[in-house]
């Protein structure tokens, strides 16, 4: 093949990319049952993919299971027994697990409420007991599969699978006791083709074992969420989403599913480029200038741009945000960056419709473990501009590496005061660069928090005290700070690699695309005009070479 022909082939490929339209992602072909627990009344748990609808069984009439609109809380307290008809659980249809054959994946978003010393509660238990359907006397001679947040033998989470005819039970232990009060992503991959079973927590494999039975061996007339085949305590937790696949998902698929979270499917969550530039971008190449929007920041108190090129280092050691106030004009007690007034409220004006995204690559370097340092804090304090005495009567938004014990985004509307929060599962990891994104999605009245491409929490923008959604345009943002708070909390000890602000809400896939691209690259969709110029140039070169 000569060079001209090769160039024409490349041009054809470019043309295909230029004029092709993207196809919509659909439901994964392997997904056969999905329970999203979005009901608000009744006892039916709808299967939105198949027809295997479940039933909420409420034996605890004084405190039945409760719908929240997005989850089902079983409302057991750990004292109810699976064999005493005094607790609440979900009964799924008979035969649905054995029908999967010998390849399957079971995926859960669930929150366990303990108590931490309670053994053998069941996240799920599929199979039968020695007493048969609807009873739980024990199952020493029966076949089943189960998951528990804590077992009495090793005091950690466990997946077990028992083949009744030979009374052979095998187990796979998790890395520890299932965390209490924190939503966890759990998955069991039953890979019959490979003769293995694998367990995952929060998107990562934690253990595996070999198989000695098939799912088709189950006489599954007790397919339960929250109840056991044995007379064990009933599950105290809540369910956000449960999915059952008829194939063994790959590690990559499960990680994508964990990143997508309970409200999206894994093949809806693939990295995508950005449709438009951010409106502000701070790369910290020697200063705090805005390379896109011109909203240059001012560094105070010894921000270090030299020791780590391309980063802003805040070498604070416990100084308070209100020390020496007002700063300026008084000398700053420590290092922070002041961004221009009005730039955050402007995001909700001029047709932006209360949409924005705040994105940062940052490293928390604090030696101690204080609460309430700020990665950013935008708004106003009770003292006004350049003061940080407190802010109960003012509106603001903030991101903290550790607020009340976990990574936290907060947003307050005052007066009267109402503050809502989004939480991570733990404080921000120290001395490791993290990618954090807050998506302010006014169109859908929602705010979302991401860490390293993973969707970790979401909340409503609706302020019930005020009867309206909180609007960025309503902020009196005279204190737009990186590293300083509206309250007299400690200044941040940490580094900024890059900080971006968008005037639109990034999607799940765009957040993941940015995480994978990293802080030094704008992951943009190529302009059609640019692609067209490349295409025409390649065709021209090819034609000239053919004529020569």
VOKE-912344 format. One record per residue (C-alpha): x, y, z negated. Coordinates in steps of 0.2 Angstrom, whole numbers, plus 5000, padded with zeros to 4 digits. Example, Ala and Ser with C-alpha at 12.3 -4.5 7.8 and 13.67 -1.06 7.14 Angstrom:
2
<rec X="5062" Y="4978" Z="4961"/>
<rec X="5068" Y="4995" Z="4964"/>
end
This chain:
548
<rec X="5000" Y="5000" Z="5000"/>
<rec X="5008" Y="5017" Z="5005"/>
<rec X="5008" Y="5032" Z="4995"/>
<rec X="4994" Y="5041" Z="5004"/>
<rec X="4983" Y="5026" Z="5001"/>
<rec X="4987" Y="5026" Z="4983"/>
<rec X="4983" Y="5045" Z="4981"/>
<rec X="4966" Y="5042" Z="4990"/>
<rec X="4962" Y="5028" Z="4977"/>
<rec X="4967" Y="5040" Z="4963"/>
<rec X="4956" Y="5053" Z="4970"/>
<rec X="4942" Y="5041" Z="4971"/>
<rec X="4944" Y="5037" Z="4953"/>
<rec X="4944" Y="5055" Z="4948"/>
<rec X="4928" Y="5058" Z="4958"/>
<rec X="4920" Y="5043" Z="4949"/>
<rec X="4925" Y="5051" Z="4932"/>
<rec X="4919" Y="5068" Z="4938"/>
<rec X="4902" Y="5064" Z="4944"/>
<rec X="4897" Y="5049" Z="4934"/>
<rec X="4884" Y="5051" Z="4920"/>
<rec X="4886" Y="5043" Z="4903"/>
<rec X="4874" Y="5029" Z="4899"/>
<rec X="4865" Y="5030" Z="4883"/>
<rec X="4871" Y="5018" Z="4869"/>
<rec X="4858" Y="5004" Z="4865"/>
<rec X="4855" Y="4992" Z="4851"/>
<rec X="4869" Y="4980" Z="4849"/>
<rec X="4864" Y="4964" Z="4857"/>
<rec X="4869" Y="4954" Z="4842"/>
<rec X="4858" Y="4963" Z="4830"/>
<rec X="4842" Y="4953" Z="4827"/>
<rec X="4835" Y="4960" Z="4811"/>
<rec X="4836" Y="4977" Z="4803"/>
<rec X="4828" Y="4984" Z="4787"/>
<rec X="4830" Y="5003" Z="4784"/>
<rec X="4819" Y="5004" Z="4769"/>
<rec X="4811" Y="5020" Z="4776"/>
<rec X="4794" Y="5016" Z="4770"/>
<rec X="4785" Y="5027" Z="4757"/>
<rec X="4771" Y="5016" Z="4751"/>
<rec X="4765" Y="4998" Z="4751"/>
<rec X="4775" Y="4982" Z="4749"/>
<rec X="4780" Y="4978" Z="4767"/>
<rec X="4798" Y="4980" Z="4772"/>
<rec X="4798" Y="4982" Z="4791"/>
<rec X="4811" Y="4974" Z="4802"/>
<rec X="4813" Y="4987" Z="4816"/>
<rec X="4823" Y="4975" Z="4827"/>
<rec X="4814" Y="4958" Z="4825"/>
<rec X="4797" Y="4953" Z="4818"/>
<rec X="4804" Y="4946" Z="4801"/>
<rec X="4796" Y="4958" Z="4790"/>
<rec X="4799" Y="4956" Z="4771"/>
<rec X="4788" Y="4958" Z="4756"/>
<rec X="4792" Y="4968" Z="4740"/>
<rec X="4787" Y="4956" Z="4726"/>
<rec X="4783" Y="4966" Z="4710"/>
<rec X="4782" Y="4955" Z="4695"/>
<rec X="4787" Y="4970" Z="4683"/>
<rec X="4771" Y="4979" Z="4684"/>
<rec X="4776" Y="4992" Z="4671"/>
<rec X="4791" Y="4997" Z="4682"/>
<rec X="4789" Y="4991" Z="4700"/>
<rec X="4801" Y="4993" Z="4714"/>
<rec X="4800" Y="5011" Z="4721"/>
<rec X="4802" Y="5018" Z="4738"/>
<rec X="4813" Y="5034" Z="4740"/>
<rec X="4809" Y="5038" Z="4758"/>
<rec X="4827" Y="5031" Z="4763"/>
<rec X="4830" Y="5017" Z="4751"/>
<rec X="4821" Y="5004" Z="4740"/>
<rec X="4826" Y="5004" Z="4722"/>
<rec X="4821" Y="4987" Z="4713"/>
<rec X="4820" Y="4995" Z="4696"/>
<rec X="4826" Y="4980" Z="4687"/>
<rec X="4837" Y="4983" Z="4671"/>
<rec X="4847" Y="4967" Z="4670"/>
<rec X="4835" Y="4958" Z="4657"/>
<rec X="4824" Y="4950" Z="4670"/>
<rec X="4827" Y="4932" Z="4675"/>
<rec X="4825" Y="4925" Z="4692"/>
<rec X="4815" Y="4911" Z="4685"/>
<rec X="4803" Y="4920" Z="4674"/>
<rec X="4792" Y="4930" Z="4686"/>
<rec X="4796" Y="4947" Z="4677"/>
<rec X="4807" Y="4956" Z="4689"/>
<rec X="4806" Y="4964" Z="4707"/>
<rec X="4814" Y="4958" Z="4723"/>
<rec X="4811" Y="4957" Z="4742"/>
<rec X="4805" Y="4940" Z="4750"/>
<rec X="4811" Y="4938" Z="4768"/>
<rec X="4803" Y="4925" Z="4780"/>
<rec X="4807" Y="4907" Z="4778"/>
<rec X="4818" Y="4900" Z="4792"/>
<rec X="4826" Y="4916" Z="4798"/>
<rec X="4843" Y="4912" Z="4791"/>
<rec X="4844" Y="4894" Z="4797"/>
<rec X="4838" Y="4900" Z="4814"/>
<rec X="4854" Y="4910" Z="4817"/>
<rec X="4864" Y="4894" Z="4820"/>
<rec X="4882" Y="4894" Z="4815"/>
<rec X="4887" Y="4912" Z="4819"/>
<rec X="4881" Y="4927" Z="4810"/>
<rec X="4885" Y="4943" Z="4801"/>
<rec X="4876" Y="4950" Z="4785"/>
<rec X="4878" Y="4968" Z="4782"/>
<rec X="4872" Y="4979" Z="4767"/>
<rec X="4872" Y="4997" Z="4761"/>
<rec X="4868" Y="4995" Z="4743"/>
<rec X="4870" Y="5003" Z="4726"/>
<rec X="4872" Y="4992" Z="4710"/>
<rec X="4867" Y="5000" Z="4693"/>
<rec X="4875" Y="4987" Z="4682"/>
<rec X="4876" Y="4984" Z="4668"/>
<rec X="4895" Y="4980" Z="4670"/>
<rec X="4895" Y="4965" Z="4660"/>
<rec X="4880" Y="4957" Z="4668"/>
<rec X="4884" Y="4941" Z="4678"/>
<rec X="4877" Y="4933" Z="4693"/>
<rec X="4864" Y="4946" Z="4699"/>
<rec X="4861" Y="4943" Z="4717"/>
<rec X="4863" Y="4956" Z="4731"/>
<rec X="4855" Y="4942" Z="4741"/>
<rec X="4852" Y="4923" Z="4740"/>
<rec X="4847" Y="4913" Z="4755"/>
<rec X="4842" Y="4895" Z="4755"/>
<rec X="4832" Y="4885" Z="4742"/>
<rec X="4832" Y="4879" Z="4724"/>
<rec X="4830" Y="4861" Z="4717"/>
<rec X="4812" Y="4866" Z="4713"/>
<rec X="4808" Y="4872" Z="4730"/>
<rec X="4800" Y="4887" Z="4737"/>
<rec X="4797" Y="4902" Z="4725"/>
<rec X="4805" Y="4895" Z="4710"/>
<rec X="4822" Y="4897" Z="4703"/>
<rec X="4826" Y="4883" Z="4690"/>
<rec X="4844" Y="4880" Z="4698"/>
<rec X="4851" Y="4873" Z="4714"/>
<rec X="4864" Y="4860" Z="4710"/>
<rec X="4858" Y="4849" Z="4724"/>
<rec X="4852" Y="4862" Z="4736"/>
<rec X="4861" Y="4872" Z="4750"/>
<rec X="4862" Y="4891" Z="4749"/>
<rec X="4873" Y="4906" Z="4752"/>
<rec X="4873" Y="4921" Z="4740"/>
<rec X="4882" Y="4937" Z="4735"/>
<rec X="4884" Y="4944" Z="4717"/>
<rec X="4892" Y="4960" Z="4711"/>
<rec X="4900" Y="4951" Z="4696"/>
<rec X="4902" Y="4932" Z="4692"/>
<rec X="4906" Y="4925" Z="4675"/>
<rec X="4921" Y="4915" Z="4680"/>
<rec X="4933" Y="4929" Z="4687"/>
<rec X="4922" Y="4944" Z="4683"/>
<rec X="4923" Y="4951" Z="4701"/>
<rec X="4911" Y="4952" Z="4715"/>
<rec X="4909" Y="4935" Z="4724"/>
<rec X="4901" Y="4927" Z="4740"/>
<rec X="4897" Y="4909" Z="4738"/>
<rec X="4890" Y="4895" Z="4749"/>
<rec X="4884" Y="4878" Z="4744"/>
<rec X="4881" Y="4862" Z="4753"/>
<rec X="4868" Y="4853" Z="4743"/>
<rec X="4870" Y="4835" Z="4749"/>
<rec X="4888" Y="4834" Z="4743"/>
<rec X="4886" Y="4847" Z="4729"/>
<rec X="4901" Y="4856" Z="4737"/>
<rec X="4901" Y="4875" Z="4733"/>
<rec X="4915" Y="4886" Z="4739"/>
<rec X="4918" Y="4904" Z="4735"/>
<rec X="4926" Y="4920" Z="4740"/>
<rec X="4930" Y="4933" Z="4727"/>
<rec X="4931" Y="4952" Z="4730"/>
<rec X="4945" Y="4963" Z="4724"/>
<rec X="4936" Y="4968" Z="4708"/>
<rec X="4919" Y="4971" Z="4700"/>
<rec X="4907" Y="4980" Z="4712"/>
<rec X="4907" Y="4998" Z="4708"/>
<rec X="4892" Y="5004" Z="4699"/>
<rec X="4881" Y="5019" Z="4704"/>
<rec X="4891" Y="5021" Z="4721"/>
<rec X="4884" Y="5015" Z="4737"/>
<rec X="4895" Y="5002" Z="4745"/>
<rec X="4896" Y="4994" Z="4762"/>
<rec X="4896" Y="4975" Z="4761"/>
<rec X="4897" Y="4963" Z="4775"/>
<rec X="4899" Y="4944" Z="4776"/>
<rec X="4905" Y="4937" Z="4793"/>
<rec X="4900" Y="4919" Z="4796"/>
<rec X="4911" Y="4913" Z="4810"/>
<rec X="4906" Y="4895" Z="4814"/>
<rec X="4916" Y="4894" Z="4830"/>
<rec X="4932" Y="4897" Z="4820"/>
<rec X="4926" Y="4888" Z="4805"/>
<rec X="4929" Y="4903" Z="4793"/>
<rec X="4919" Y="4915" Z="4783"/>
<rec X="4926" Y="4933" Z="4779"/>
<rec X="4920" Y="4946" Z="4767"/>
<rec X="4922" Y="4965" Z="4769"/>
<rec X="4920" Y="4980" Z="4758"/>
<rec X="4918" Y="4998" Z="4765"/>
<rec X="4924" Y="4992" Z="4782"/>
<rec X="4939" Y="4982" Z="4777"/>
<rec X="4942" Y="4964" Z="4775"/>
<rec X="4945" Y="4959" Z="4757"/>
<rec X="4945" Y="4939" Z="4758"/>
<rec X="4941" Y="4924" Z="4768"/>
<rec X="4939" Y="4905" Z="4766"/>
<rec X="4935" Y="4890" Z="4777"/>
<rec X="4918" Y="4883" Z="4781"/>
<rec X="4911" Y="4866" Z="4777"/>
<rec X="4893" Y="4869" Z="4782"/>
<rec X="4882" Y="4877" Z="4795"/>
<rec X="4869" Y="4890" Z="4792"/>
<rec X="4857" Y="4878" Z="4802"/>
<rec X="4859" Y="4866" Z="4787"/>
<rec X="4849" Y="4878" Z="4776"/>
<rec X="4832" Y="4873" Z="4771"/>
<rec X="4829" Y="4892" Z="4768"/>
<rec X="4812" Y="4894" Z="4761"/>
<rec X="4819" Y="4906" Z="4748"/>
<rec X="4827" Y="4921" Z="4757"/>
<rec X="4828" Y="4934" Z="4744"/>
<rec X="4836" Y="4951" Z="4741"/>
<rec X="4838" Y="4953" Z="4722"/>
<rec X="4833" Y="4936" Z="4716"/>
<rec X="4843" Y="4920" Z="4714"/>
<rec X="4840" Y="4901" Z="4716"/>
<rec X="4846" Y="4899" Z="4698"/>
<rec X="4838" Y="4907" Z="4682"/>
<rec X="4851" Y="4922" Z="4684"/>
<rec X="4847" Y="4940" Z="4681"/>
<rec X="4838" Y="4950" Z="4694"/>
<rec X="4847" Y="4963" Z="4704"/>
<rec X="4847" Y="4981" Z="4697"/>
<rec X="4852" Y="4990" Z="4713"/>
<rec X="4844" Y="4999" Z="4728"/>
<rec X="4845" Y="4995" Z="4746"/>
<rec X="4848" Y="5008" Z="4760"/>
<rec X="4850" Y="4997" Z="4775"/>
<rec X="4851" Y="4978" Z="4778"/>
<rec X="4856" Y="4971" Z="4795"/>
<rec X="4858" Y="4953" Z="4801"/>
<rec X="4867" Y="4949" Z="4817"/>
<rec X="4867" Y="4932" Z="4826"/>
<rec X="4886" Y="4933" Z="4830"/>
<rec X="4902" Y="4936" Z="4820"/>
<rec X="4906" Y="4954" Z="4821"/>
<rec X="4924" Y="4959" Z="4824"/>
<rec X="4934" Y="4969" Z="4811"/>
<rec X="4934" Y="4984" Z="4824"/>
<rec X="4915" Y="4983" Z="4825"/>
<rec X="4913" Y="4982" Z="4806"/>
<rec X="4924" Y="4997" Z="4803"/>
<rec X="4914" Y="5007" Z="4816"/>
<rec X="4898" Y="5002" Z="4808"/>
<rec X="4905" Y="5008" Z="4791"/>
<rec X="4910" Y="5024" Z="4799"/>
<rec X="4894" Y="5027" Z="4807"/>
<rec X="4885" Y="5024" Z="4790"/>
<rec X="4867" Y="5017" Z="4787"/>
<rec X="4858" Y="5029" Z="4798"/>
<rec X="4867" Y="5024" Z="4814"/>
<rec X="4872" Y="5008" Z="4824"/>
<rec X="4891" Y="5004" Z="4827"/>
<rec X="4890" Y="5005" Z="4846"/>
<rec X="4882" Y="5023" Z="4844"/>
<rec X="4898" Y="5028" Z="4835"/>
<rec X="4912" Y="5028" Z="4848"/>
<rec X="4925" Y="5042" Z="4849"/>
<rec X="4919" Y="5057" Z="4860"/>
<rec X="4927" Y="5073" Z="4865"/>
<rec X="4921" Y="5090" Z="4859"/>
<rec X="4909" Y="5099" Z="4871"/>
<rec X="4916" Y="5116" Z="4866"/>
<rec X="4930" Y="5125" Z="4857"/>
<rec X="4929" Y="5129" Z="4839"/>
<rec X="4926" Y="5148" Z="4836"/>
<rec X="4940" Y="5149" Z="4823"/>
<rec X="4956" Y="5139" Z="4822"/>
<rec X="4970" Y="5141" Z="4809"/>
<rec X="4986" Y="5130" Z="4814"/>
<rec X="4997" Y="5139" Z="4800"/>
<rec X="5012" Y="5141" Z="4812"/>
<rec X="5021" Y="5154" Z="4801"/>
<rec X="5005" Y="5163" Z="4796"/>
<rec X="4986" Y="5162" Z="4794"/>
<rec X="4982" Y="5169" Z="4811"/>
<rec X="4966" Y="5163" Z="4820"/>
<rec X="4972" Y="5157" Z="4837"/>
<rec X="4954" Y="5157" Z="4845"/>
<rec X="4943" Y="5170" Z="4836"/>
<rec X="4955" Y="5183" Z="4830"/>
<rec X="4948" Y="5182" Z="4812"/>
<rec X="4966" Y="5182" Z="4805"/>
<rec X="4968" Y="5177" Z="4787"/>
<rec X="4979" Y="5185" Z="4774"/>
<rec X="4990" Y="5175" Z="4763"/>
<rec X="4992" Y="5180" Z="4744"/>
<rec X="5003" Y="5174" Z="4730"/>
<rec X="5017" Y="5165" Z="4739"/>
<rec X="5009" Y="5154" Z="4752"/>
<rec X="5024" Y="5145" Z="4759"/>
<rec X="5024" Y="5143" Z="4778"/>
<rec X="5042" Y="5139" Z="4780"/>
<rec X="5046" Y="5123" Z="4770"/>
<rec X="5034" Y="5112" Z="4780"/>
<rec X="5033" Y="5120" Z="4798"/>
<rec X="5015" Y="5120" Z="4804"/>
<rec X="5007" Y="5120" Z="4787"/>
<rec X="5002" Y="5132" Z="4773"/>
<rec X="5008" Y="5126" Z="4756"/>
<rec X="5000" Y="5132" Z="4741"/>
<rec X="5012" Y="5128" Z="4727"/>
<rec X="5000" Y="5132" Z="4712"/>
<rec X="5003" Y="5125" Z="4695"/>
<rec X="4987" Y="5128" Z="4686"/>
<rec X="4983" Y="5147" Z="4688"/>
<rec X="4965" Y="5152" Z="4687"/>
<rec X="4956" Y="5160" Z="4701"/>
<rec X="4951" Y="5175" Z="4691"/>
<rec X="4968" Y="5178" Z="4683"/>
<rec X="4973" Y="5196" Z="4686"/>
<rec X="4957" Y="5200" Z="4694"/>
<rec X="4953" Y="5210" Z="4705"/>
<rec X="4966" Y="5202" Z="4717"/>
<rec X="4969" Y="5212" Z="4728"/>
<rec X="4974" Y="5225" Z="4723"/>
<rec X="4981" Y="5217" Z="4708"/>
<rec X="4995" Y="5204" Z="4711"/>
<rec X="4988" Y="5187" Z="4715"/>
<rec X="4990" Y="5174" Z="4701"/>
<rec X="4994" Y="5161" Z="4713"/>
<rec X="4993" Y="5156" Z="4731"/>
<rec X="4977" Y="5156" Z="4742"/>
<rec X="4972" Y="5163" Z="4759"/>
<rec X="4958" Y="5176" Z="4761"/>
<rec X="4948" Y="5175" Z="4777"/>
<rec X="4938" Y="5190" Z="4784"/>
<rec X="4922" Y="5195" Z="4776"/>
<rec X="4906" Y="5190" Z="4786"/>
<rec X="4913" Y="5177" Z="4797"/>
<rec X="4903" Y="5163" Z="4789"/>
<rec X="4887" Y="5172" Z="4788"/>
<rec X="4890" Y="5176" Z="4807"/>
<rec X="4889" Y="5158" Z="4811"/>
<rec X="4870" Y="5158" Z="4807"/>
<rec X="4867" Y="5173" Z="4818"/>
<rec X="4867" Y="5177" Z="4837"/>
<rec X="4857" Y="5162" Z="4842"/>
<rec X="4868" Y="5149" Z="4832"/>
<rec X="4852" Y="5143" Z="4823"/>
<rec X="4861" Y="5139" Z="4806"/>
<rec X="4873" Y="5126" Z="4814"/>
<rec X="4891" Y="5125" Z="4809"/>
<rec X="4905" Y="5113" Z="4806"/>
<rec X="4920" Y="5115" Z="4794"/>
<rec X="4935" Y="5104" Z="4798"/>
<rec X="4951" Y="5103" Z="4788"/>
<rec X="4967" Y="5092" Z="4788"/>
<rec X="4973" Y="5094" Z="4770"/>
<rec X="4984" Y="5086" Z="4757"/>
<rec X="4980" Y="5087" Z="4738"/>
<rec X="4997" Y="5088" Z="4729"/>
<rec X="4990" Y="5092" Z="4711"/>
<rec X="5001" Y="5083" Z="4698"/>
<rec X="4987" Y="5083" Z="4684"/>
<rec X="4969" Y="5078" Z="4688"/>
<rec X="4959" Y="5094" Z="4686"/>
<rec X="4941" Y="5096" Z="4692"/>
<rec X="4935" Y="5110" Z="4703"/>
<rec X="4950" Y="5116" Z="4713"/>
<rec X="4944" Y="5122" Z="4730"/>
<rec X="4949" Y="5117" Z="4747"/>
<rec X="4937" Y="5131" Z="4753"/>
<rec X="4924" Y="5142" Z="4744"/>
<rec X="4914" Y="5154" Z="4755"/>
<rec X="4902" Y="5167" Z="4748"/>
<rec X="4901" Y="5179" Z="4733"/>
<rec X="4904" Y="5179" Z="4714"/>
<rec X="4894" Y="5188" Z="4701"/>
<rec X="4909" Y="5200" Z="4700"/>
<rec X="4909" Y="5204" Z="4719"/>
<rec X="4923" Y="5205" Z="4731"/>
<rec X="4940" Y="5199" Z="4725"/>
<rec X="4933" Y="5193" Z="4708"/>
<rec X="4931" Y="5175" Z="4702"/>
<rec X="4922" Y="5177" Z="4685"/>
<rec X="4908" Y="5165" Z="4689"/>
<rec X="4894" Y="5164" Z="4702"/>
<rec X="4877" Y="5158" Z="4694"/>
<rec X="4868" Y="5172" Z="4703"/>
<rec X="4876" Y="5171" Z="4720"/>
<rec X="4875" Y="5160" Z="4735"/>
<rec X="4890" Y="5150" Z="4741"/>
<rec X="4897" Y="5134" Z="4749"/>
<rec X="4912" Y="5125" Z="4743"/>
<rec X="4923" Y="5109" Z="4745"/>
<rec X="4933" Y="5102" Z="4731"/>
<rec X="4945" Y="5088" Z="4730"/>
<rec X="4938" Y="5083" Z="4713"/>
<rec X="4922" Y="5090" Z="4706"/>
<rec X="4914" Y="5081" Z="4692"/>
<rec X="4925" Y="5066" Z="4696"/>
<rec X="4923" Y="5064" Z="4715"/>
<rec X="4926" Y="5073" Z="4731"/>
<rec X="4912" Y="5086" Z="4732"/>
<rec X="4904" Y="5098" Z="4744"/>
<rec X="4892" Y="5110" Z="4735"/>
<rec X="4880" Y="5123" Z="4742"/>
<rec X="4871" Y="5135" Z="4731"/>
<rec X="4856" Y="5148" Z="4734"/>
<rec X="4853" Y="5161" Z="4721"/>
<rec X="4844" Y="5169" Z="4713"/>
<rec X="4835" Y="5159" Z="4706"/>
<rec X="4849" Y="5147" Z="4706"/>
<rec X="4848" Y="5130" Z="4714"/>
<rec X="4864" Y="5120" Z="4719"/>
<rec X="4864" Y="5104" Z="4729"/>
<rec X="4879" Y="5093" Z="4731"/>
<rec X="4887" Y="5079" Z="4742"/>
<rec X="4899" Y="5067" Z="4734"/>
<rec X="4912" Y="5055" Z="4739"/>
<rec X="4915" Y="5039" Z="4730"/>
<rec X="4931" Y="5045" Z="4721"/>
<rec X="4942" Y="5060" Z="4720"/>
<rec X="4952" Y="5065" Z="4735"/>
<rec X="4968" Y="5054" Z="4736"/>
<rec X="4983" Y="5063" Z="4731"/>
<rec X="4999" Y="5066" Z="4742"/>
<rec X="4990" Y="5059" Z="4758"/>
<rec X="4984" Y="5070" Z="4772"/>
<rec X="4965" Y="5068" Z="4773"/>
<rec X="4953" Y="5073" Z="4787"/>
<rec X="4938" Y="5081" Z="4779"/>
<rec X="4923" Y="5088" Z="4789"/>
<rec X="4907" Y="5096" Z="4783"/>
<rec X="4893" Y="5097" Z="4796"/>
<rec X="4880" Y="5110" Z="4793"/>
<rec X="4866" Y="5104" Z="4804"/>
<rec X="4852" Y="5117" Z="4803"/>
<rec X="4842" Y="5110" Z="4817"/>
<rec X="4839" Y="5094" Z="4807"/>
<rec X="4839" Y="5103" Z="4790"/>
<rec X="4854" Y="5092" Z="4785"/>
<rec X="4872" Y="5093" Z="4779"/>
<rec X="4884" Y="5079" Z="4781"/>
<rec X="4901" Y="5075" Z="4773"/>
<rec X="4915" Y="5065" Z="4782"/>
<rec X="4932" Y="5058" Z="4776"/>
<rec X="4944" Y="5051" Z="4789"/>
<rec X="4931" Y="5049" Z="4801"/>
<rec X="4919" Y="5040" Z="4789"/>
<rec X="4902" Y="5047" Z="4785"/>
<rec X="4901" Y="5047" Z="4766"/>
<rec X="4886" Y="5057" Z="4761"/>
<rec X="4872" Y="5068" Z="4767"/>
<rec X="4859" Y="5079" Z="4760"/>
<rec X="4845" Y="5091" Z="4764"/>
<rec X="4847" Y="5110" Z="4767"/>
<rec X="4829" Y="5112" Z="4759"/>
<rec X="4830" Y="5122" Z="4743"/>
<rec X="4814" Y="5117" Z="4734"/>
<rec X="4815" Y="5131" Z="4721"/>
<rec X="4815" Y="5143" Z="4736"/>
<rec X="4804" Y="5133" Z="4748"/>
<rec X="4815" Y="5136" Z="4763"/>
<rec X="4831" Y="5129" Z="4770"/>
<rec X="4847" Y="5137" Z="4765"/>
<rec X="4854" Y="5149" Z="4779"/>
<rec X="4872" Y="5153" Z="4782"/>
<rec X="4866" Y="5170" Z="4788"/>
<rec X="4860" Y="5174" Z="4771"/>
<rec X="4877" Y="5172" Z="4763"/>
<rec X="4885" Y="5189" Z="4757"/>
<rec X="4902" Y="5181" Z="4761"/>
<rec X="4914" Y="5194" Z="4754"/>
<rec X="4925" Y="5181" Z="4747"/>
<rec X="4929" Y="5168" Z="4760"/>
<rec X="4944" Y="5159" Z="4753"/>
<rec X="4955" Y="5144" Z="4756"/>
<rec X="4962" Y="5138" Z="4739"/>
<rec X="4952" Y="5150" Z="4728"/>
<rec X="4935" Y="5148" Z="4719"/>
<rec X="4921" Y="5160" Z="4715"/>
<rec X="4922" Y="5153" Z="4697"/>
<rec X="4938" Y="5154" Z="4686"/>
<rec X="4943" Y="5137" Z="4691"/>
<rec X="4961" Y="5132" Z="4695"/>
<rec X="4968" Y="5138" Z="4712"/>
<rec X="4972" Y="5123" Z="4724"/>
<rec X="4988" Y="5114" Z="4723"/>
<rec X="4990" Y="5107" Z="4741"/>
<rec X="4994" Y="5109" Z="4759"/>
<rec X="4984" Y="5114" Z="4774"/>
<rec X="4989" Y="5107" Z="4791"/>
<rec X="4974" Y="5114" Z="4801"/>
<rec X="4957" Y="5122" Z="4798"/>
<rec X="4943" Y="5124" Z="4811"/>
<rec X="4926" Y="5132" Z="4811"/>
<rec X="4913" Y="5127" Z="4824"/>
<rec X="4897" Y="5136" Z="4828"/>
<rec X="4888" Y="5120" Z="4831"/>
<rec X="4885" Y="5103" Z="4822"/>
<rec X="4897" Y="5090" Z="4827"/>
<rec X="4890" Y="5073" Z="4830"/>
<rec X="4896" Y="5057" Z="4822"/>
<rec X="4906" Y="5052" Z="4838"/>
<rec X="4914" Y="5069" Z="4839"/>
<rec X="4920" Y="5069" Z="4821"/>
<rec X="4928" Y="5052" Z="4825"/>
<rec X="4936" Y="5058" Z="4841"/>
<rec X="4944" Y="5073" Z="4831"/>
<rec X="4950" Y="5061" Z="4817"/>
<rec X="4958" Y="5050" Z="4830"/>
<rec X="4965" Y="5065" Z="4840"/>
<rec X="4973" Y="5072" Z="4824"/>
<rec X="4976" Y="5091" Z="4819"/>
<rec X="4987" Y="5096" Z="4834"/>
<rec X="4975" Y="5092" Z="4848"/>
<rec X="4959" Y="5100" Z="4853"/>
<rec X="4949" Y="5084" Z="4859"/>
<rec X="4939" Y="5093" Z="4873"/>
<rec X="4929" Y="5087" Z="4887"/>
<rec X="4939" Y="5091" Z="4903"/>
<rec X="4931" Y="5106" Z="4913"/>
<rec X="4922" Y="5099" Z="4929"/>
<rec X="4931" Y="5113" Z="4938"/>
<rec X="4948" Y="5107" Z="4932"/>
<rec X="4944" Y="5089" Z="4937"/>
<rec X="4938" Y="5096" Z="4954"/>
<rec X="4954" Y="5105" Z="4957"/>
<rec X="4964" Y="5090" Z="4953"/>
<rec X="4953" Y="5079" Z="4965"/>
<rec X="4955" Y="5092" Z="4979"/>
<rec X="4974" Y="5093" Z="4977"/>
<rec X="4976" Y="5074" Z="4977"/>
<rec X="4965" Y="5072" Z="4993"/>
<rec X="4975" Y="5086" Z="5001"/>
<rec X="4992" Y="5078" Z="4997"/>
<rec X="4985" Y="5061" Z="5004"/>
<rec X="4979" Y="5069" Z="5020"/>
<rec X="4995" Y="5078" Z="5023"/>
<rec X="5005" Y="5062" Z="5020"/>
<rec X="4994" Y="5053" Z="5032"/>
<rec X="4997" Y="5066" Z="5046"/>
<rec X="5015" Y="5066" Z="5044"/>
end
